[in-house]
Amino acid sequence: MGSKELASASSRRTFIKSSTLAGGALAAAAFMSKAHAAGGDTIKIGWIGCGSRGAGAAKNALLADKNVKIVAVGDAFQDRLDSHLAALKKDAKVGEKVDCPPERQFVGFDAYKKVIDSDVDVVLLTTPPGFRPEHIRYAIEKGKHVFAEKPVAVDGPGIRTVLAAVEAAKAKKLSIVSGLCWRYDAGTSDLSKYIADGNLGDVHAIQTCYNTQDLWSFPRKDGWSDTEYQMRNWLYYTWLSGDHIVEQNVHNLDRAALFMKGEYPTKITSLGGRQTRTEEQFGHIFDHFATVFEYANGGRVFSYCRQQKGTDSENRDIIFGTKGRAEWGWSESVVTGEKPTTIKNNLSKAYQTEHDVLFESIRKGEPVNNGDYMCKSTLMGIAGRMAAYTGKALTWEQALNSQEDTMPKNLAFGKLEFPPVAKPGFTKFM
């Protein structure tokens, strides 16, 4: 992931003038005053993307600091904005911290710009992931701190856009905190340190699985255009979700990266398909993937993910080292071998901790930037999807520099072609 590759990358939705993203002394100075909030100042939050996960993030943000308010909100759909904003206002713990009169409620494709252009200090980006690169880019350009829900992109051009924005955030001393929340779980962090300290010896393989059953979908209603139908059912379209290997399994891929001591793969081979979710309501994504990530040191990560009704659910990692093995589970991690131990997890707290860290960084004027790993872990999922869709082994550089641009051109509510289901061996890598 060299500087030449990043410098040469551009995309249709994310072209940014070098003067904007380079930062530089003038840009850093201009935004310095916004990057730090004194202890008594109210930190003003803009919330973009009013889904269920977004509502959870909004509450976490309001609980993270005594003197914060949500002052602007935006979504593509009025009903989603109305329902989740009303519920948040009624919440006994945080309702009094919601100050969003109608003039600061925005609906439509440009709602994100209107929220960001409001007088806010930090933005919560919780729309479907396909929109994330442009939202991150614009937020950093405008000098806002960012909470970015996972994943941060769905294709190579999106990843390159976010990488550039991450560098701009560093120059402007802005925080970017990722929704890859397990890194903020104390037990998971302790296990990674235990591994990094050499207690498992050399890690040569990780097996990780995220197997679950069906998720939600919404029947088409009268008056919904193709675009609205796809956006309402965003899980099932790669331009919006990246497929579930990206949208959901990114948590496991990020843990694998953590346990591999921050190393990322050099080669990706994947297979997958669509066996049980074949109806139109499930769009065009696959319902299972099996992916092998190969590393420069000869190590391997074997990743399995599945979303099929009636199947067993499982979410765990097994880390194999030369001195022992560790099994990460929902409630605890158990290490066997030369130095056995048990490490308790408290994953429910991780959702809150990530916001606590973000707002503490703003108060202290000490920026936190999760940009590197949130981009690279997302790219692991994107690479796995592209390898499975095409049936071709890919290198890390091919995935990063892919020209596959999934975002529809001239996006608007109206007719929108339903993407075909990928056919390995026929679908081409771009």
C-alpha positions as CSV (number, residue, x, y, z in Angstrom):
1,M,0.0,0.0,0.0
2,G,2.6,2.5,-1.1
3,S,2.3,6.2,-1.4
4,K,2.5,6.0,-5.2
5,E,-0.5,3.7,-5.4
6,L,-2.6,5.9,-3.1
7,A,-1.5,9.1,-5.0
8,S,-2.6,7.6,-8.3
9,A,-6.0,6.5,-7.1
10,S,-9.1,8.4,-7.9
11,S,-12.8,7.6,-8.2
12,R,-16.0,9.1,-9.5
13,R,-17.5,10.0,-6.2
14,T,-14.5,11.0,-4.2
15,F,-12.3,13.2,-6.4
16,I,-10.7,15.6,-4.0
17,K,-8.4,18.5,-4.7
18,S,-4.9,17.9,-3.4
19,S,-5.0,21.3,-1.6
20,T,-8.0,20.1,0.4
21,L,-6.7,16.7,1.5
22,A,-3.0,17.6,1.9
23,G,-3.8,19.5,5.1
24,G,-0.6,21.5,5.6
25,A,0.2,24.1,8.2
26,L,-2.6,26.5,7.2
27,A,-5.3,23.9,7.2
28,A,-4.1,22.5,10.5
29,A,-4.0,25.9,12.1
30,A,-7.5,26.8,10.7
31,F,-9.1,23.8,12.4
32,M,-7.0,23.6,15.6
33,S,-9.6,25.6,17.5
34,K,-12.4,23.2,16.5
35,A,-10.4,20.1,17.3
36,H,-10.4,20.7,21.1
37,A,-13.3,21.4,23.4
38,A,-12.7,23.0,26.8
39,G,-14.2,21.2,29.8
40,G,-17.2,23.5,30.0
41,D,-18.0,23.6,26.3
42,T,-21.0,21.8,24.9
43,I,-19.9,19.3,22.2
44,K,-22.4,19.5,19.4
45,I,-23.2,16.2,17.6
46,G,-24.6,15.7,14.1
47,W,-26.2,12.3,13.5
48,I,-26.3,10.9,9.9
49,G,-28.2,7.6,9.3
50,C,-31.2,6.9,11.5
51,G,-31.3,3.1,11.6
52,S,-31.3,0.8,14.6
53,R,-27.5,0.7,14.9
54,G,-27.4,4.4,14.4
55,A,-29.8,4.9,17.2
56,G,-27.6,2.8,19.4
57,A,-24.6,4.8,18.5
58,A,-26.4,8.1,19.1
59,K,-27.3,7.0,22.6
60,N,-23.8,5.8,23.3
61,A,-22.5,9.2,22.2
62,L,-24.9,11.1,24.5
63,L,-23.8,8.9,27.4
64,A,-20.1,9.4,26.7
65,D,-19.9,13.0,28.1
66,K,-21.9,15.1,30.5
67,N,-22.0,18.1,28.2
68,V,-23.0,16.9,24.7
69,K,-26.1,17.4,22.6
70,I,-27.3,16.1,19.3
71,V,-28.2,19.2,17.4
72,A,-28.7,18.1,13.8
73,V,-29.9,14.9,12.2
74,G,-30.2,13.5,8.7
75,D,-31.5,10.5,6.9
76,A,-32.6,9.5,3.4
77,F,-36.1,8.8,4.6
78,Q,-38.4,10.9,6.7
79,D,-40.1,8.0,8.5
80,R,-36.8,6.6,9.7
81,L,-35.7,10.0,11.0
82,D,-39.0,10.7,12.7
83,S,-39.3,7.3,14.5
84,H,-35.7,7.0,15.8
85,L,-35.4,10.7,16.7
86,A,-38.7,10.5,18.6
87,A,-37.6,7.4,20.5
88,L,-34.3,9.0,21.4
89,K,-36.0,12.1,22.8
90,K,-38.2,9.8,25.0
91,D,-35.2,7.9,26.4
92,A,-35.0,8.6,30.1
93,K,-31.2,8.6,30.2
94,V,-30.4,10.9,27.2
95,G,-33.6,12.5,25.9
96,E,-32.9,15.9,27.4
97,K,-29.6,16.0,25.4
98,V,-31.5,15.9,22.1
99,D,-32.0,19.4,20.6
100,C,-33.0,19.0,17.0
101,P,-35.8,21.4,16.0
102,P,-37.3,20.9,12.5
103,E,-34.9,23.3,10.9
104,R,-32.0,21.0,11.8
105,Q,-33.7,17.8,10.6
106,F,-32.6,17.0,7.0
107,V,-33.9,14.4,4.6
108,G,-32.6,13.2,1.2
109,F,-29.3,12.3,-0.5
110,D,-27.7,15.6,0.5
111,A,-28.8,15.4,4.1
112,Y,-25.3,14.5,5.2
113,K,-23.9,17.8,3.8
114,K,-26.6,19.8,5.6
115,V,-25.9,18.1,8.9
116,I,-22.1,18.4,8.6
117,D,-22.5,22.1,7.5
118,S,-24.5,22.8,10.6
119,D,-22.6,24.1,13.6
120,V,-21.5,20.6,14.9
121,D,-18.2,19.4,16.3
122,V,-18.5,15.7,15.7
123,V,-20.6,13.5,13.3
124,L,-21.9,10.0,13.8
125,L,-21.8,8.3,10.4
126,T,-24.2,5.3,10.6
127,T,-25.8,5.1,7.1
128,P,-25.4,2.0,4.9
129,P,-21.7,1.5,4.3
130,G,-21.7,2.4,0.6
131,F,-22.2,6.0,1.5
132,R,-19.5,6.1,4.2
133,P,-16.4,7.1,2.0
134,E,-18.1,10.3,0.8
135,H,-19.5,11.1,4.2
136,I,-16.1,10.7,5.9
137,R,-14.4,12.7,3.1
138,Y,-16.8,15.6,3.5
139,A,-16.7,15.5,7.3
140,I,-12.9,15.7,7.5
141,E,-12.8,18.4,4.8
142,K,-15.2,20.5,6.9
143,G,-13.1,19.9,10.1
144,K,-15.4,17.6,12.0
145,H,-14.4,14.7,14.4
146,V,-15.9,11.4,13.2
147,F,-17.4,8.3,14.5
148,A,-17.6,5.9,11.5
149,E,-19.6,2.7,11.9
150,K,-18.1,-0.4,10.3
151,P,-17.3,-1.1,7.5
152,V,-16.0,2.1,6.1
153,A,-16.3,1.2,2.4
154,V,-17.6,-1.5,0.0
155,D,-15.0,-1.3,-2.8
156,G,-11.4,-0.3,-3.7
157,P,-12.2,3.3,-4.7
158,G,-14.0,3.8,-1.5
159,I,-11.1,2.5,0.6
160,R,-8.7,4.8,-1.3
161,T,-11.0,7.8,-0.5
162,V,-11.1,7.0,3.2
163,L,-7.3,6.4,3.4
164,A,-6.8,9.9,2.0
165,A,-9.3,11.4,4.4
166,V,-7.6,9.6,7.3
167,E,-4.3,11.4,6.4
168,A,-6.1,14.7,6.2
169,A,-7.6,14.1,9.6
170,K,-4.1,13.6,11.1
171,A,-3.0,16.9,9.6
172,K,-6.0,18.7,11.0
173,K,-5.8,17.0,14.4
174,L,-9.2,15.5,14.1
175,S,-10.3,12.2,15.7
176,I,-11.7,9.3,13.7
177,V,-13.0,6.4,15.8
178,S,-14.2,3.2,14.2
179,G,-17.2,1.1,15.0
180,L,-15.0,-2.0,15.0
181,C,-15.8,-2.1,18.6
182,W,-14.2,-5.4,19.7
183,R,-10.9,-3.5,19.8
184,Y,-12.4,-1.5,22.6
185,D,-13.3,-4.7,24.6
186,A,-10.8,-5.0,27.5
187,G,-10.7,-8.8,27.3
188,T,-10.0,-8.8,23.5
189,S,-7.4,-6.2,24.0
190,D,-5.8,-8.3,26.8
191,L,-5.7,-11.3,24.6
192,S,-4.0,-9.5,21.8
193,K,-1.4,-8.2,24.2
194,Y,-0.9,-11.7,25.6
195,I,-0.3,-12.9,22.0
196,A,1.9,-10.0,21.1
197,D,4.1,-10.7,24.2
198,G,4.9,-14.1,22.7
199,N,2.9,-16.3,25.1
200,L,1.6,-18.3,22.1
201,G,4.9,-18.3,20.3
202,D,4.7,-17.6,16.6
203,V,1.1,-17.4,15.4
204,H,0.9,-19.5,12.2
205,A,-2.9,-19.9,11.7
206,I,-6.2,-18.4,12.8
207,Q,-9.6,-20.0,12.1
208,T,-12.5,-17.6,12.4
209,C,-16.2,-18.0,11.8
210,Y,-19.2,-15.8,11.9
211,N,-22.2,-18.1,11.1
212,T,-25.7,-16.8,11.7
213,Q,-29.2,-17.2,10.4
214,D,-31.4,-15.0,8.3
215,L,-31.6,-11.2,9.0
216,W,-34.4,-8.8,8.3
217,S,-35.9,-7.7,5.0
218,F,-38.8,-5.4,4.1
219,P,-41.4,-6.2,1.5
220,R,-41.8,-3.7,-1.3
221,K,-44.5,-1.1,-0.7
222,D,-46.6,0.8,-3.2
223,G,-44.8,3.9,-4.3
224,W,-41.3,2.6,-3.5
225,S,-38.9,3.2,-6.5
226,D,-36.2,0.6,-7.3
227,T,-33.7,2.9,-5.5
228,E,-35.8,3.2,-2.3
229,Y,-36.5,-0.6,-2.3
230,Q,-32.8,-1.4,-2.4
231,M,-31.9,1.2,0.2
232,R,-34.6,0.0,2.5
233,N,-33.1,-3.5,2.1
234,W,-29.5,-2.4,2.0
235,L,-28.0,-5.6,3.4
236,Y,-28.6,-7.4,0.2
237,Y,-26.8,-5.1,-2.3
238,T,-23.1,-4.9,-2.6
239,W,-23.2,-1.1,-3.5
240,L,-24.7,-0.5,-0.1
241,S,-23.4,-3.3,2.2
242,G,-20.4,-4.9,0.4
243,D,-22.1,-8.3,1.0
244,H,-22.1,-9.9,4.5
245,I,-18.4,-10.8,4.3
246,V,-17.8,-7.1,4.5
247,E,-20.8,-5.7,6.4
248,Q,-20.9,-8.3,9.2
249,N,-17.8,-10.5,9.0
250,V,-15.5,-7.5,9.1
251,H,-15.6,-7.8,12.9
252,N,-13.9,-11.2,12.7
253,L,-11.5,-10.1,10.1
254,D,-10.5,-7.2,12.2
255,R,-9.9,-9.4,15.2
256,A,-7.8,-11.7,13.0
257,A,-5.7,-8.7,12.0
258,L,-5.3,-7.8,15.7
259,F,-4.2,-11.3,16.7
260,M,-1.9,-11.4,13.7
261,K,-0.1,-8.4,15.3
262,G,-1.3,-5.9,12.8
263,E,-0.1,-7.8,9.7
264,Y,-2.4,-8.0,6.6
265,P,-2.4,-10.7,3.9
266,T,-0.6,-10.8,0.6
267,K,-3.0,-13.1,-1.2
268,I,-6.7,-13.9,-0.9
269,T,-8.5,-17.0,-2.2
270,S,-12.3,-17.4,-1.6
271,L,-15.3,-19.3,-2.6
272,G,-18.9,-18.7,-1.8
273,G,-22.4,-18.9,-3.2
274,R,-26.1,-18.5,-2.8
275,Q,-27.9,-21.6,-1.8
276,T,-30.9,-20.8,0.4
277,R,-31.5,-17.1,0.0
278,T,-32.4,-17.1,-3.6
279,E,-35.6,-15.0,-3.6
280,E,-35.7,-11.5,-5.0
281,Q,-36.0,-10.1,-1.4
282,F,-32.4,-11.1,-0.8
283,G,-31.0,-9.0,-3.6
284,H,-27.9,-10.4,-5.3
285,I,-25.5,-11.2,-2.4
286,F,-24.1,-14.6,-1.4
287,D,-25.2,-16.4,1.7
288,H,-21.9,-18.1,2.5
289,F,-18.2,-17.6,2.0
290,A,-15.0,-19.5,2.8
291,T,-11.8,-17.5,2.5
292,V,-8.1,-18.1,2.9
293,F,-5.9,-15.1,3.6
294,E,-2.2,-15.9,3.1
295,Y,0.6,-13.8,4.8
296,A,4.2,-13.0,3.9
297,N,5.5,-15.1,6.8
298,G,3.6,-18.2,5.6
299,G,0.7,-17.7,8.1
300,R,-2.9,-18.3,7.2
301,V,-6.3,-17.0,8.3
302,F,-9.2,-19.3,7.5
303,S,-12.4,-17.3,7.5
304,Y,-15.9,-18.7,7.3
305,C,-19.2,-16.8,7.3
306,R,-22.8,-17.8,6.6
307,Q,-26.3,-16.4,6.8
308,Q,-28.7,-19.2,6.3
309,K,-32.0,-19.9,8.0
310,G,-32.1,-23.0,10.2
311,T,-28.3,-23.4,10.5
312,D,-26.1,-23.3,13.6
313,S,-24.9,-19.9,14.8
314,E,-21.3,-19.5,15.8
315,N,-19.0,-16.6,16.4
316,R,-15.4,-17.5,17.5
317,D,-11.8,-17.4,16.7
318,I,-9.1,-20.1,17.3
319,I,-5.5,-18.8,17.2
320,F,-2.8,-21.4,16.7
321,G,0.7,-20.7,17.9
322,T,3.9,-22.7,18.3
323,K,3.5,-22.6,22.1
324,G,-0.2,-23.1,22.4
325,R,-3.6,-22.0,21.2
326,A,-6.2,-19.5,22.2
327,E,-9.9,-19.6,21.6
328,W,-11.8,-16.3,21.5
329,G,-15.4,-16.6,22.4
330,W,-18.3,-14.3,23.3
331,S,-17.8,-14.4,27.1
332,E,-14.2,-15.4,27.5
333,S,-11.0,-16.4,25.7
334,V,-9.3,-19.7,26.8
335,V,-5.6,-20.2,26.3
336,T,-4.1,-23.7,26.4
337,G,-0.4,-24.8,26.0
338,E,2.7,-23.7,27.7
339,K,1.1,-20.7,29.4
340,P,-2.6,-21.4,29.9
341,T,-5.0,-18.7,31.1
342,T,-8.6,-17.5,30.8
343,I,-9.4,-14.0,29.9
344,K,-13.0,-12.6,30.5
345,N,-14.7,-10.5,27.8
346,N,-17.3,-7.9,28.3
347,L,-18.3,-7.2,24.8
348,S,-21.5,-5.3,25.6
349,K,-19.4,-2.5,27.1
350,A,-17.3,-2.1,23.9
351,Y,-20.1,-0.2,22.1
352,Q,-20.0,2.5,24.9
353,T,-16.2,2.5,25.3
354,E,-15.5,3.5,21.7
355,H,-17.6,6.6,22.2
356,D,-16.1,7.3,25.6
357,V,-12.6,7.3,23.9
358,L,-13.8,9.6,21.1
359,F,-15.3,12.2,23.4
360,E,-12.4,12.1,25.8
361,S,-10.0,12.7,22.9
362,I,-12.0,15.8,21.9
363,R,-12.0,17.1,25.5
364,K,-8.3,16.6,25.9
365,G,-7.3,17.8,22.4
366,E,-5.5,14.5,21.9
367,P,-6.8,13.1,18.6
368,V,-7.5,9.3,18.2
369,N,-7.2,8.0,14.7
370,N,-8.4,4.4,14.0
371,G,-8.1,5.0,10.3
372,D,-5.4,2.6,9.3
373,Y,-6.9,-0.6,10.7
374,M,-10.5,0.3,9.9
375,C,-9.5,0.7,6.2
376,K,-7.3,-2.4,6.0
377,S,-9.7,-4.7,7.9
378,T,-12.6,-3.5,5.6
379,L,-10.3,-4.2,2.6
380,M,-9.9,-7.8,3.8
381,G,-13.6,-8.3,3.4
382,I,-13.8,-6.6,0.1
383,A,-10.9,-8.7,-1.2
384,G,-12.7,-11.9,0.0
385,R,-15.9,-10.9,-1.8
386,M,-14.2,-10.0,-5.0
387,A,-12.2,-13.3,-5.0
388,A,-15.4,-15.3,-4.3
389,Y,-17.4,-13.5,-6.9
390,T,-14.8,-13.9,-9.6
391,G,-13.3,-17.3,-8.6
392,K,-9.8,-15.7,-8.9
393,A,-7.1,-15.5,-6.3
394,L,-6.1,-11.8,-5.7
395,T,-3.2,-10.1,-4.2
396,W,-3.5,-7.3,-1.6
397,E,-2.3,-4.8,-4.1
398,Q,-5.0,-5.9,-6.7
399,A,-7.7,-5.5,-4.1
400,L,-6.5,-2.1,-3.0
401,N,-6.2,-0.8,-6.5
402,S,-9.4,-2.4,-7.9
403,Q,-11.4,-0.2,-10.2
404,E,-14.7,-1.9,-9.3
405,D,-16.9,1.1,-8.5
406,T,-20.1,-0.2,-7.1
407,M,-22.0,3.1,-6.6
408,P,-24.7,3.6,-9.2
409,K,-24.1,6.6,-11.4
410,N,-26.3,9.7,-11.0
411,L,-28.0,8.1,-8.0
412,A,-31.6,9.3,-7.5
413,F,-34.9,7.9,-6.5
414,G,-36.3,6.1,-9.5
415,K,-35.5,3.2,-11.7
416,L,-32.4,1.4,-10.7
417,E,-31.1,-1.8,-12.3
418,F,-31.0,-4.8,-9.9
419,P,-27.4,-6.1,-10.1
420,P,-27.0,-9.7,-11.3
421,V,-25.8,-12.5,-9.0
422,A,-22.1,-13.0,-9.5
423,K,-21.0,-16.2,-11.3
424,P,-17.5,-17.3,-10.3
425,G,-15.4,-17.9,-13.5
426,F,-17.7,-15.5,-15.5
427,T,-17.8,-12.4,-13.3
428,K,-14.7,-10.3,-14.1
429,F,-12.3,-8.7,-11.7
430,M,-11.9,-5.0,-12.3
